[in-house]
Amino acid sequence: MKTCPQCKTEMEKVVFDVGYGVNVESMHCKKCGFNITEKDTLKTALDGLRQQMRKEVKIVQIGTGLGVRFPNEVVKSYHLKKGEEMFLKPESDGIKLVVS
Ligand SMILES: [Zn+2]
């Protein structure tokens, strides 16, 4: 049993869903809310998430311009809303969309 580094209370194991059916196990302190997640656990979960996120999207015509239709699960996960602004960031392997 692990004890909380902040308040020395016994910690309990919790599993939380980071989305797309990917779960992360971590230790949680009920008393002060301190959370410990092993680096490797988090990395594995994030890698899994990235794989799941690799979705093909279609470029669609919007008025006289072009747009991209996001899959519903992406809309839900990132709480995307119509009219919201996103940033386009050039990356070495493509373009990154950053939700503000
Ligand atoms: Zn604590």
Residues whose N, C-alpha, C, O or C-beta is under 5 A from the ligand:
A	BS01	ZN	C4 Q6 C7 K8 T9 C29 K31 C32 G33 F34
